[in-house]
Amino acid sequence: MNIKQLAFVTFISTAPIPAFANCETGPIVVSGKEAYPPISFTKDNKLVGLGYSVLTEIAQSQGLNIKAAAPAPWKRVVNNGRIGNTDIIIGLRGTNLSRDHFVFLPTPIIESAQNIFSLKGKDLKTRDDLKGLKGGVLSGTTFTPEFDAYAKENLMITPVRTAEQNLLKLKAGRIDYFLAPLLPTIHLMETTGMKIDIKFTPTPLFSVRELIAISKKSDCINKQKIFETELKKLIQNGYIDNQFDAFSSAWNVLDYMN
């Protein structure tokens, strides 16, 4: 995975969601996390990000369009998918519980690397280094099944609603570290002007597969094979890589890493 991939951000317009949404006439209602760049995040009170860009391309290949739902707490987002008010959710993990209500496309949009962030002076490199420390993570985030099981048994990690909260808690000494994607976190620090003596692991702790989840209550379930085929085309024809390359320079974060 090219590290520039973590620097992508793209924007789409949103509009009021109609009373009925479907995969036959459209629009397809899509939702995701409020603060999980570059996959799904809020900009000017609208959900935007790579996931919506990819789904727009897929929908247009079928003569359809998508509408991003209004930003909402993650539990509400997932519940709307369970009951069929939302057709597709971006950033949902394929756990045993979620598979009761959603079908996941086998191919991920990207694999997102997750790094350990801490204040300088701490030498945190592996998951074992995190034992006995207070950690942070973005609410609604799950990781690999292996790391989730390890964290449940060995780590103390508290979720917060926004990435900025983790930075503030780290700066104040309320947590010892947090787990997050690398370049989006650096970009957040630069755009907010936050002054913090931070360090991050030179290599990711692990990567997570960013999947497209289709509600079993939505008639989009009938198009999952088409969606999978179109997603693979976007990967094979370089669409996603090209978008990452185009936007990574706009984030202006690579010099920070030198």
C-alpha positions as CSV (number, residue, x, y, z in Angstrom):
1,M,0.0,0.0,0.0
2,N,1.4,3.4,-1.1
3,I,1.7,5.7,2.0
4,K,0.2,8.5,-0.2
5,Q,-3.1,6.5,-0.1
6,L,-3.6,7.7,3.5
7,A,-3.5,11.3,2.4
8,F,-6.6,11.3,0.1
9,V,-9.6,13.5,0.6
10,T,-12.4,14.1,-1.9
11,F,-15.7,15.9,-1.7
12,I,-19.1,15.2,-3.1
13,S,-22.3,17.2,-2.8
14,T,-25.2,16.1,-0.6
15,A,-28.9,16.8,-0.8
16,P,-32.0,16.0,1.3
17,I,-32.6,12.3,1.4
18,P,-35.9,11.2,-0.3
19,A,-38.5,9.1,1.5
20,F,-37.6,6.0,-0.5
21,A,-34.1,5.1,-1.7
22,N,-33.2,2.0,-3.7
23,C,-30.7,0.4,-6.2
24,E,-33.2,0.3,-9.0
25,T,-34.1,3.9,-9.7
26,G,-31.9,5.6,-7.1
27,P,-30.7,7.5,-5.3
28,I,-28.7,5.0,-3.1
29,V,-28.5,6.3,0.4
30,V,-25.0,6.0,1.9
31,S,-23.6,6.7,5.3
32,G,-20.5,6.4,7.4
33,K,-18.4,7.7,10.3
34,E,-18.4,11.4,11.1
35,A,-14.6,11.7,11.6
36,Y,-12.7,8.9,9.8
37,P,-10.7,10.6,7.1
38,P,-10.0,9.9,4.3
39,I,-12.7,7.2,4.1
40,S,-15.7,9.1,5.7
41,F,-15.8,12.4,7.6
42,T,-17.8,15.6,8.0
43,K,-17.0,18.8,6.1
44,D,-19.4,21.7,6.3
45,N,-21.9,19.4,8.0
46,K,-21.9,16.9,5.1
47,L,-20.4,13.4,4.9
48,V,-17.6,13.3,2.4
49,G,-14.6,11.2,1.6
50,L,-13.1,8.4,-0.5
51,G,-15.9,6.0,0.2
52,Y,-18.5,8.3,-1.3
53,S,-16.3,9.0,-4.3
54,V,-15.9,5.3,-5.0
55,L,-19.6,4.6,-4.6
56,T,-20.5,7.5,-6.8
57,E,-18.4,6.0,-9.6
58,I,-20.0,2.6,-9.1
59,A,-23.5,4.0,-9.0
60,Q,-22.9,6.1,-12.2
61,S,-21.8,2.9,-14.0
62,Q,-25.3,1.6,-13.4
63,G,-27.0,4.9,-14.3
64,L,-27.7,5.7,-10.7
65,N,-26.5,8.3,-8.2
66,I,-25.9,8.3,-4.4
67,K,-27.0,10.6,-1.6
68,A,-24.9,10.9,1.5
69,A,-27.0,10.7,4.7
70,A,-26.8,13.5,7.3
71,P,-23.9,13.1,9.8
72,A,-25.1,11.1,12.8
73,P,-23.6,9.2,15.8
74,W,-22.2,5.9,14.8
75,K,-24.7,3.7,16.6
76,R,-27.5,5.5,14.8
77,V,-25.7,5.1,11.5
78,V,-25.4,1.3,12.0
79,N,-29.0,1.0,13.2
80,N,-30.3,2.8,10.1
81,G,-28.5,0.3,8.0
82,R,-30.0,-2.6,10.0
83,I,-33.5,-1.5,9.5
84,G,-33.0,-0.5,5.9
85,N,-33.2,3.3,6.1
86,T,-29.7,3.4,4.7
87,D,-28.6,1.2,1.8
88,I,-24.8,1.2,2.3
89,I,-22.4,1.9,5.2
90,I,-18.8,2.8,4.7
91,G,-16.2,1.8,7.3
92,L,-18.2,-0.9,9.1
93,R,-16.2,-3.9,10.1
94,G,-17.1,-7.4,9.1
95,T,-17.7,-8.8,12.6
96,N,-20.0,-11.8,13.3
97,L,-22.6,-9.4,14.7
98,S,-22.6,-7.0,11.8
99,R,-22.8,-9.9,9.3
100,D,-26.3,-10.7,10.7
101,H,-27.5,-7.5,9.1
102,F,-25.1,-6.6,6.3
103,V,-23.3,-8.2,3.4
104,F,-19.7,-7.0,2.8
105,L,-18.0,-6.8,-0.6
106,P,-15.0,-9.1,-0.5
107,T,-12.7,-6.4,-2.0
108,P,-11.7,-3.5,0.3
109,I,-11.7,0.1,-0.9
110,I,-8.2,0.3,0.6
111,E,-6.2,-1.1,3.5
112,S,-5.7,1.6,6.0
113,A,-2.5,1.5,8.1
114,Q,-2.9,2.3,11.8
115,N,0.0,3.8,13.8
116,I,0.7,4.5,17.5
117,F,0.8,8.2,18.4
118,S,2.4,9.3,21.7
119,L,4.3,12.2,23.2
120,K,8.0,12.3,22.5
121,G,9.9,10.5,25.3
122,K,7.8,7.3,25.2
123,D,9.2,4.4,23.2
124,L,6.1,2.6,22.0
125,K,6.6,0.3,19.0
126,T,4.6,-2.9,19.6
127,R,1.3,-3.8,21.0
128,D,3.0,-5.2,24.1
129,D,4.4,-1.8,24.8
130,L,0.9,-0.5,25.3
131,K,0.1,-2.7,28.3
132,G,-0.6,-0.8,31.5
133,L,-1.0,2.5,29.6
134,K,-4.2,4.5,28.8
135,G,-5.0,4.6,25.1
136,G,-7.5,6.3,22.8
137,V,-9.3,5.5,19.6
138,L,-12.0,7.0,17.5
139,S,-15.5,5.9,18.5
140,G,-16.9,3.1,16.3
141,T,-13.5,1.9,15.2
142,T,-12.6,-1.8,15.4
143,F,-9.4,-3.3,14.1
144,T,-8.3,-6.7,13.0
145,P,-10.0,-9.7,14.9
146,E,-6.5,-10.6,16.3
147,F,-5.8,-7.1,17.7
148,D,-9.4,-6.6,19.0
149,A,-9.0,-9.9,21.0
150,Y,-5.6,-8.8,22.3
151,A,-6.9,-5.3,23.2
152,K,-9.9,-6.7,25.1
153,E,-7.6,-8.9,27.2
154,N,-4.6,-6.6,27.7
155,L,-5.3,-2.9,26.9
156,M,-7.2,0.1,28.2
157,I,-8.5,2.0,25.3
158,T,-11.2,4.7,25.6
159,P,-13.2,5.8,22.5
160,V,-13.8,9.5,21.6
161,R,-16.0,11.0,19.0
162,T,-13.4,13.0,17.0
163,A,-9.7,12.6,16.2
164,E,-9.1,16.1,17.6
165,Q,-10.2,14.9,21.1
166,N,-7.5,12.3,21.1
167,L,-4.9,14.9,20.3
168,L,-6.2,17.1,23.1
169,K,-6.3,14.3,25.6
170,L,-2.7,13.2,24.7
171,K,-1.5,16.8,25.0
172,A,-3.1,17.1,28.4
173,G,-1.6,13.8,29.6
174,R,-5.0,12.1,30.0
175,I,-4.0,9.3,27.7
176,D,-0.5,7.9,26.9
177,Y,-1.2,7.1,23.3
178,F,-3.9,6.7,20.6
179,L,-4.2,4.6,17.5
180,A,-5.0,6.3,14.2
181,P,-4.1,6.5,10.5
182,L,-0.8,8.4,10.0
183,L,-1.2,11.2,7.4
184,P,-4.8,12.2,8.2
185,T,-3.7,12.7,11.8
186,I,-0.7,14.8,10.8
187,H,-3.0,16.8,8.5
188,L,-5.4,17.5,11.4
189,M,-2.6,18.8,13.5
190,E,-1.4,21.2,10.8
191,T,-4.9,22.5,9.9
192,T,-5.9,23.1,13.5
193,G,-2.5,24.6,14.4
194,M,-2.2,22.4,17.4
195,K,1.2,22.6,19.0
196,I,2.1,19.2,20.4
197,D,5.4,17.4,20.8
198,I,4.2,14.1,19.2
199,K,5.8,11.1,17.7
200,F,4.5,8.1,15.8
201,T,5.7,4.6,15.1
202,P,7.9,4.4,12.0
203,T,5.8,1.4,10.7
204,P,2.1,0.8,11.2
205,L,1.0,-1.4,14.0
206,F,-1.4,-3.2,11.6
207,S,-3.7,-2.4,8.7
208,V,-7.5,-2.7,8.5
209,R,-9.6,-3.4,5.4
210,E,-12.0,-0.6,4.6
211,L,-15.1,-2.4,3.3
212,I,-18.4,-1.6,1.7
213,A,-21.3,-2.9,3.7
214,I,-24.8,-3.4,2.1
215,S,-27.8,-3.6,4.3
216,K,-29.7,-6.9,4.0
217,K,-32.9,-4.8,4.2
218,S,-31.9,-2.9,1.0
219,D,-32.6,-4.1,-2.5
220,C,-28.9,-3.1,-3.2
221,I,-28.3,-6.6,-1.9
222,N,-29.3,-7.8,-5.4
223,K,-26.4,-5.9,-7.0
224,Q,-23.6,-7.0,-4.7
225,K,-21.8,-8.9,-7.5
226,I,-22.1,-5.9,-9.8
227,F,-20.7,-3.6,-7.1
228,E,-17.8,-6.0,-6.5
229,T,-17.0,-6.1,-10.2
230,E,-17.1,-2.3,-10.5
231,L,-15.0,-1.8,-7.4
232,K,-12.3,-4.1,-8.8
233,K,-12.3,-2.1,-12.0
234,L,-11.7,1.1,-10.1
235,I,-8.7,-0.6,-8.4
236,Q,-7.4,-2.1,-11.6
237,N,-7.7,1.0,-13.8
238,G,-5.8,3.1,-11.2
239,Y,-8.7,5.3,-10.3
240,I,-8.2,5.0,-6.5
241,D,-4.4,5.2,-6.7
242,N,-4.6,8.3,-9.0
243,Q,-7.0,10.0,-6.5
244,F,-4.6,9.3,-3.6
245,D,-1.6,10.7,-5.6
246,A,-3.6,13.8,-6.6
247,F,-4.7,14.7,-3.1
248,S,-1.6,13.7,-1.0
249,S,0.3,16.7,-2.1
250,A,-2.6,19.0,-1.2
251,W,-2.4,17.8,2.4
252,N,1.2,19.0,2.5
253,V,2.2,16.6,5.2
254,L,5.1,14.6,3.7
255,D,7.7,17.1,4.8
256,Y,6.6,16.6,8.4
257,M,7.7,13.0,8.3
258,N,11.3,13.8,7.2
